[in-house]
């Protein structure tokens, strides 16, 4: 009977876990819908910002035979210092969501160190921070709470400090790594070069049909302001994209956990019924044996 009590206790425990994982799945599903809408609106703004940046950069390139003479566009072929910003979640229970970002960041660190490039690591999200601290990897900057609740002002402040170090020549390149949202069942690692501006994403050699007019004296000022906003919004959008992917990954993980709990309950019920039948059979045998001995 002690065995029966233990199995019954396990069934109750697994059923409680099943209720919890199912509730977490529903919460993540609701949060995903809201974040997905926010990501769609942000994507439109980011596209328009990139389009405007492209137009200004085109006009500057056309007016200067040597190309764009701007600090934000100066690509260093052999960088000596690189800043890597990576985004992870503050919480777990989302499958391999965080581990994929950490794995890609670790690969980047190894690649740059093999080229004798100094890497400065900047972390957003508790899970990534905890991992690298546990492995005694130095973090130049860290922030908790931003990946769970993206805020443009906080994102802009965080990336602005890194941008300043780039402008001052303290770093040659800024790379942003995060796990991005593709759809409800798929996430993918995204690695973006924040600074210098990746001109491969711009159509600088295309024929401009824009009616935008910029005075020669104002083009540098306007380009600087645009690039700063472009960098700030890249950081903000990456946080939203990462959050959508996190909810998607957690929803899948909790759905799998709920199904596993359901299967475990079935198996435990079969085990319980077998143990109960064995107990009843044993009691019957004892009763019959006792009656036989009294004859």
C-alpha positions as CSV (number, residue, x, y, z in Angstrom):
1,X,0.0,0.0,0.0
2,X,2.9,2.3,0.6
3,X,3.8,1.9,-3.0
4,X,0.3,2.9,-4.0
5,X,0.4,6.0,-1.9
6,X,3.7,7.0,-3.5
7,X,2.4,6.5,-7.0
8,X,-0.8,8.5,-6.2
9,X,1.3,11.3,-4.8
10,X,3.4,11.4,-8.0
11,X,0.2,11.5,-10.1
12,X,-1.0,14.5,-8.1
13,X,2.4,16.2,-8.4
14,X,2.6,15.7,-12.2
15,X,-1.0,16.9,-12.6
16,X,-0.2,20.1,-10.7
17,X,2.9,20.6,-12.9
18,X,0.7,20.1,-16.0
19,X,-1.7,22.8,-14.9
20,X,1.2,25.2,-14.3
21,X,2.9,24.6,-17.7
22,X,-0.4,24.9,-19.5
23,X,-1.1,28.2,-17.7
24,X,2.4,29.4,-18.7
25,X,1.7,28.4,-22.3
26,X,-1.5,30.5,-22.4
27,X,0.2,33.5,-20.8
28,X,3.1,33.3,-23.3
29,X,0.6,33.0,-26.2
30,X,-1.2,36.2,-25.1
31,X,2.1,38.1,-24.6
32,X,3.3,36.9,-28.0
33,X,0.3,38.4,-29.8
34,X,0.9,41.8,-28.2
35,X,4.7,41.7,-28.8
36,X,4.2,40.5,-32.4
37,X,2.0,43.5,-33.2
38,X,4.6,45.9,-31.6
39,X,7.3,44.2,-33.7
40,X,5.3,44.7,-36.9
41,X,4.8,48.4,-36.2
42,X,8.5,48.8,-35.3
43,X,9.6,47.0,-38.4
44,X,7.8,49.6,-40.6
45,X,9.4,52.5,-38.7
46,X,12.8,50.8,-39.0
47,X,12.3,50.3,-42.8
48,X,11.4,54.0,-43.3
49,X,14.4,55.1,-41.2
50,X,16.8,52.9,-43.3
51,X,15.2,54.3,-46.5
52,X,15.9,57.9,-45.3
53,X,19.4,57.1,-44.2
54,X,20.0,55.5,-47.6
55,X,18.8,58.7,-49.4
56,X,21.1,61.0,-47.4
57,X,24.1,58.6,-47.8
58,X,23.5,58.4,-51.5
59,X,23.5,62.2,-51.9
60,X,26.8,62.4,-49.9
61,X,28.4,59.7,-52.0
62,X,27.4,61.4,-55.2
63,X,28.8,64.8,-54.0
64,X,32.1,63.3,-52.9
65,X,34.2,61.3,-55.3
66,X,36.1,59.5,-52.5
67,X,32.9,58.3,-51.0
68,X,31.2,59.0,-47.6
69,X,33.6,60.8,-45.3
70,X,31.8,60.2,-42.1
71,X,33.0,58.5,-38.9
72,X,29.9,56.2,-38.8
73,X,30.8,54.8,-42.2
74,X,34.5,54.2,-41.7
75,X,35.1,50.5,-41.9
76,X,38.3,49.2,-40.4
77,X,39.6,46.2,-42.3
78,X,41.6,44.8,-39.4
79,X,39.9,45.9,-36.1
80,X,41.8,45.8,-32.9
81,X,38.9,46.2,-30.6
82,X,35.3,44.9,-31.0
83,X,32.3,45.5,-28.8
84,X,29.8,42.6,-28.8
85,X,26.3,43.3,-27.4
86,X,24.1,40.2,-26.8
87,X,20.5,39.9,-25.7
88,X,19.1,37.1,-23.6
89,X,16.0,36.7,-21.4
90,X,15.8,37.4,-17.7
91,X,14.0,34.1,-17.2
92,X,14.4,30.5,-18.3
93,X,11.9,27.8,-19.2
94,X,12.0,28.7,-22.9
95,X,13.9,25.7,-24.4
96,X,17.2,26.5,-26.2
97,X,16.3,30.2,-26.7
98,X,19.0,31.6,-24.4
99,X,21.6,28.9,-25.1
100,X,21.6,29.6,-28.8
101,X,22.4,33.3,-28.3
102,X,25.1,32.4,-25.7
103,X,26.6,29.8,-28.1
104,X,26.8,32.3,-31.0
105,X,28.3,34.9,-28.7
106,X,30.9,32.5,-27.5
107,X,31.8,31.5,-31.1
108,X,32.3,35.2,-32.0
109,X,34.5,35.8,-29.0
110,X,36.7,32.8,-30.0
111,X,36.9,33.9,-33.6
112,X,38.0,37.4,-32.7
113,X,40.5,36.2,-30.1
114,X,42.0,33.9,-32.7
115,X,42.6,37.0,-34.8
116,X,44.2,38.7,-31.8
117,X,41.3,41.2,-31.5
118,X,40.3,42.5,-28.1
119,X,36.6,41.8,-27.3
120,X,34.5,43.9,-24.9
121,X,31.3,42.1,-23.9
122,X,28.1,44.0,-23.1
123,X,25.2,41.9,-21.8
124,X,21.4,42.5,-21.8
125,X,19.5,39.8,-19.8
126,X,20.1,37.9,-16.6
127,X,20.6,34.5,-18.2
128,X,23.5,35.6,-20.4
129,X,25.0,37.6,-17.5
130,X,24.8,34.6,-15.2
131,X,26.4,32.3,-17.7
132,X,29.4,34.4,-18.5
133,X,30.0,35.4,-14.9
134,X,29.9,31.7,-13.9
135,X,32.6,31.0,-16.6
136,X,34.7,34.0,-15.4
137,X,34.2,36.0,-18.6
138,X,34.6,39.7,-18.0
139,X,31.5,41.9,-18.8
140,X,32.1,45.6,-19.6
141,X,28.5,46.4,-19.2
142,X,25.3,44.6,-18.1
143,X,21.6,45.4,-17.7
144,X,18.8,43.4,-16.3
145,X,15.1,44.0,-17.0
146,X,15.4,45.7,-20.4
147,X,15.0,42.5,-22.4
148,X,11.8,41.6,-20.4
149,X,10.3,45.1,-20.9
150,X,11.9,46.9,-23.9
151,X,11.9,50.7,-23.5
152,X,13.2,53.0,-26.2
153,X,14.7,55.6,-23.8
154,X,16.6,52.9,-21.8
155,X,17.7,51.1,-25.0
156,X,18.9,54.4,-26.5
157,X,20.9,55.3,-23.3
158,X,22.5,51.8,-23.3
159,X,23.6,51.9,-26.9
160,X,24.6,55.6,-26.8
161,X,27.4,54.8,-24.4
162,X,28.8,52.2,-26.8
163,X,28.4,54.5,-29.8
164,X,30.4,57.2,-28.0
165,X,33.3,54.8,-27.5
166,X,33.2,54.1,-31.2
167,X,33.2,57.8,-32.1
168,X,36.1,58.4,-29.7
169,X,38.1,55.5,-31.3
170,X,38.0,53.3,-28.3
171,X,36.4,50.5,-30.4
172,X,36.5,49.7,-34.1
173,X,33.3,47.8,-34.5
174,X,30.0,47.2,-32.6
175,X,28.1,43.9,-33.2
176,X,24.7,43.0,-31.8
177,X,23.6,39.4,-31.3
178,X,20.1,38.2,-30.4
179,X,17.7,35.4,-31.1
180,X,15.0,36.8,-33.4
181,X,11.4,36.0,-34.1
182,X,10.5,34.3,-37.4
183,X,7.1,32.8,-36.6
184,X,5.3,31.1,-33.8
185,X,7.4,28.0,-34.1
186,X,10.7,29.3,-35.4
187,X,13.4,31.6,-34.0
188,X,16.8,32.4,-35.6
189,X,20.1,33.9,-34.4
190,X,20.6,37.4,-35.8
191,X,24.0,39.1,-35.9
192,X,24.0,42.7,-37.0
193,X,26.9,45.1,-37.4
194,X,25.6,48.3,-35.7
195,X,28.7,50.4,-36.3
196,X,30.2,51.2,-38.7
197,X,27.0,51.3,-40.7
198,X,26.9,48.2,-42.9
199,X,26.7,49.7,-46.4
200,X,25.8,46.3,-47.9
201,X,22.3,46.9,-46.5
202,X,22.1,50.2,-48.2
203,X,21.5,50.8,-51.9
204,X,24.3,53.4,-52.4
205,X,24.9,52.6,-56.0
206,X,21.3,52.7,-57.1
207,X,19.8,55.6,-59.0
208,X,18.1,57.9,-56.6
209,X,14.6,59.1,-57.5
210,X,14.1,60.9,-54.2
211,X,13.0,64.6,-54.2
212,X,14.7,65.1,-50.9
213,X,16.9,68.2,-51.0
214,X,19.8,68.6,-48.6
215,X,22.2,71.6,-48.3
216,X,25.9,70.6,-48.6
217,X,26.6,72.3,-45.2
218,X,23.9,70.3,-43.5
219,X,24.4,66.8,-44.9
220,X,27.0,65.8,-42.3
221,X,24.9,67.1,-39.4
222,X,21.8,65.4,-40.8
223,X,23.6,62.1,-41.4
224,X,25.0,62.1,-37.9
225,X,21.6,62.6,-36.4
226,X,20.1,60.0,-38.6
227,X,22.7,57.4,-37.8
228,X,22.4,58.0,-34.1
229,X,18.6,57.4,-34.3
230,X,19.2,54.4,-36.6
231,X,21.6,52.9,-34.0
232,X,19.2,53.6,-31.2
233,X,16.2,52.1,-33.0
234,X,18.3,49.0,-34.1
235,X,18.9,48.3,-30.4
236,X,15.2,48.9,-29.5
237,X,13.9,46.8,-32.3
238,X,16.3,44.0,-31.5
239,X,14.9,43.9,-27.9
240,X,11.3,43.7,-29.2
241,X,12.3,41.0,-31.7
242,X,14.1,39.1,-29.0
243,X,11.1,39.3,-26.6
244,X,8.7,38.0,-29.3
245,X,11.1,35.1,-30.0
246,X,11.3,34.5,-26.2
247,X,7.5,34.2,-25.8
248,X,7.4,32.0,-28.9
249,X,10.1,29.7,-27.5
250,X,8.5,29.6,-24.0
251,X,5.1,28.8,-25.5
252,X,6.6,25.8,-27.4
253,X,8.6,24.6,-24.4
254,X,5.5,24.8,-22.1
255,X,3.3,23.1,-24.7
256,X,5.9,20.2,-24.9
257,X,6.1,20.1,-21.1
258,X,2.3,19.9,-20.8
259,X,2.1,17.0,-23.3
260,X,4.9,15.2,-21.5
261,X,3.1,15.6,-18.2
262,X,-0.1,14.2,-19.8
263,X,1.8,11.2,-21.0
264,X,3.5,10.7,-17.6
265,X,0.1,10.8,-15.9
266,X,-1.1,8.1,-18.2
267,X,1.9,5.9,-17.5
268,X,1.6,6.5,-13.7
269,X,-2.1,5.6,-13.9
270,X,-1.3,2.3,-15.6
271,X,1.4,1.7,-13.0
272,X,-1.0,2.5,-10.2
273,X,-3.7,0.2,-11.5
274,X,-1.2,-2.7,-11.8
275,X,0.1,-2.1,-8.3
276,X,-3.5,-2.0,-7.0
277,X,-4.4,-5.2,-8.8
278,X,-1.3,-6.9,-7.3
279,X,-2.2,-5.6,-3.9
280,X,-5.8,-7.0,-4.2
281,X,-4.5,-10.3,-5.5
282,X,-2.1,-10.6,-2.6
283,X,-4.8,-9.8,-0.1
284,X,-7.1,-12.4,-1.7
285,X,-4.4,-15.1,-1.6
286,X,-3.7,-14.3,2.0
287,X,-7.4,-14.6,2.9
288,X,-7.9,-17.9,1.0
289,X,-4.7,-19.3,2.5
290,X,-5.9,-18.3,6.0
291,X,-9.3,-20.0,5.4
292,X,-7.6,-23.1,4.1
293,X,-5.4,-23.3,7.1
294,X,-8.5,-23.2,9.4
295,X,-10.1,-26.3,7.8
